Amino acid sequence: MICLAKKAIGLIETYGYIGSIKAADACLKAANVELIGCEFVRAGLVAIKITGDVGAVQAAIDAGRGEAEKISVVISTHVIANPADEVRRMLEEKSKGKHEVKKEAEIASEVVNEKKSKENKSGPKLKNGIKKEIANVLDGKFEQKIKNNKKESSFNTFSKDELDKIKVVDLRKLARELDNIALEKNRIKFAKKIELIGAILEVKERAGENAN
């Protein structure tokens, strides 16, 4: 937090944000001053506030005004050589508030990054609560078991509700992996979700009957 005790305050109000940034840059380069903040007033008006010794603040404000006028409209400038205690406290509170908001944002960012790191270590989560077996089928891990219609195939555990959670594009991929599906290969590409699920469940039922 910036301490404003026994320091002058300089203000520049411009029309437009870019002009205020140029003014702030010129102020900080022209003299030994500190930037308190940049405040959006209303209707495009922006005020920058600096602090430091009276001479330094005056020199900085003059430099800032000159640079801002090159690209924007300067509404007003002012230097308060010896601000009242209430004014100092008001500006200190605003400075403190911004510091705390920034600190909270940094903490929140750390929490998010830590959560992402844990998720990466534990592996990707399955979307929409889809069973691991279904995800594995979509990755081709159970392709041979499905083709052979073996009883131990995890494909036989799929339910209609679970299949309903899978995207159409993935259902088409699953359908192409199945032998004896009641859909021609060129028709699978255009089949709707309900049609794909019905055909897949039909293959499942036949696989169960053959196993018995």
N, C-alpha and C positions, 0 to 999 in steps of 0.2 A: 504494500500500500504506500502511495506517495504521501510524504509528510509536507503539509502546506504551511507549517508554522513560520511566521515572519518572512513569508515569501510573497512576491507580487504575482498577480494572475493576469494573463493575457487572453483575449477572446477575439476570434475572427469568425464572422458569420458570412457564408457564401450561399449562392443559389446553385445547387448541384453538388453532388458527392465528389466528383473528380477534382473540382476546384478546391474543395476543402482538403483533399489528400495532398495536392500540390502545395497548398499553403502550409500544412503541417510539416511536410518534408523540408520546405525552405526555412521554416522556423527552427527546426532542430539542427539544421546545418549552419545556420547563421550565428547562433549563440549557444551558450551553455544553459539550456532550458530543458525542462521535462514535459512530456505530453501527458496531460491529465486524461483526456478522452476526446472522442468525436461523437457528437450528439445530433440525432435527427430531430429537428424542431417540428416543422410542418410544411406541407406544400412545396417540397423540394429544398427547403432551407436546412442547412447543416452548419453546426457550430463546432469549432475546435477550441480546446482550452489548454493552455500551457502555463507553467509556473517556473519561477526562478528569481534571481535578483532583479530589481527594478530596471536597471540599465540593460541587462541581457534580455529581459522580456520585451522591452520597448524596441530594441534592435531586431529581435526575432519577429515581432508583429509587423514591423515595417517591411522586412524582407518577405514575410509570408503574404502580405497584402499585394506587394508588387508582383510576385509570381502568380498568385491566384487570378489577378486581373487580366493576365495574358490569355487565359482560357475560360474564364468564368466571370460571374458578376459578384463583386464583393458588396454585401449589404451594409456591413458596419464592422468596425474594429474598436477595441477598447482595452486599456490597461488599468488595472486596479492596483495601485502601489502598495496599499496597506489594507487588505480586505478585513472586514469585521469577522469576529470569531464565528458568528453564526454562518457566514458565507463559507468560511474555511471548513467548518464541520459538514456543511451540506455537500461540498465537493469531495471531501474525504470519504463520506458515506457512499457517494456514488462510485468513487474509485474502489472502495472496499467491496461494494456489491458486485462490480464487474470482476474483481479478482476472485471472489467466491464462486461466481457463476462459472468462470473459466476452470477453477479447481474442480468443481463438481463435474464439469464436462470431461475433464481429464480422467477422473475416477471412473465415470461411466464408460469411457472408452477402454480403460484397462479391464473392466469387468467383462465387456463384450469380447475383447481379444482373448481373455483367459477362457471364456466359455467356448469360443471357436477352437482354441488350442486343445481343450479337452475333447471336443467332438471329433477333431481330426485324429486324436490318439485312439479314441474308441471305435473309429471307423464310421462310414456314412450311415445315416439313419434311413430306414425303409420308408418310402413315401406312403402316406395315407394308411399306415398300419398294415400294409400288405405282408403276408407271411413270408418268411425267409425262403421257404421252398419255392414260392411263386417267383420271387426275385431271382433265385438261382436258375429256374427254368428259362426266364427271359435272358439270362446270361449264357444259356446253352449248357449248363452244368449237368442237367438231367435229360439232355436230348436223347441219348441212347436208351435210357430206361423207358422214356415215353414211347419211343419207336417200338421197343420190344414188348410194351404193355405189361411190364413186370409188376407183380403185386406190391413189392416193396417201394415202388416209385412214389415219391412224394406227390406226384401229380394227382394221385387218387384221393388225396386229402383236400383238394381244392373245393371250396363251396361256391355257390352262386354269388353270395354276398362278397366274397373275397375277389372273385373275378370282376364283379361290378365296380370295384375300386380301381381297377387297372385302366389305363388310358387305351383308347381305341387303337392307336398305333402299336402299342405293346401287345394287345390282344391279337392283332393281325400277325405280329411276329410269332406269337405262341401258336397260332393256328397253322402257320406254315411249317412248324416243326412237327406237326402231328400227322401220322399216317392214317389213312381211312377216315379222314374228316369229310363230312358231307358238304364240302364246299370245294369247288375247283380253284386251282391256284390263281387263275386270273380273276376270279370272282372275289377272292379274299380281299384284294386291294380296295374294293368298293363296298364291301359288306359293312352294315351298320353294327353298332355295339351289341344290341339285343340278339342279332342274328349270329354274331361271332360267339357270344356266350352260350347260346343254345347248341351250336355245333360242337363247341369244346366239351360241354357237359355230356353231350351224346357220346362222344368218344370215351369219356370217363366211364360212363355207364357200361359201354361195351367192354371196356378193359376190365371192369369189375366182374362182369359175367364170365368172361374168358378165364379169369383167375380162379373163379369158383368151379 
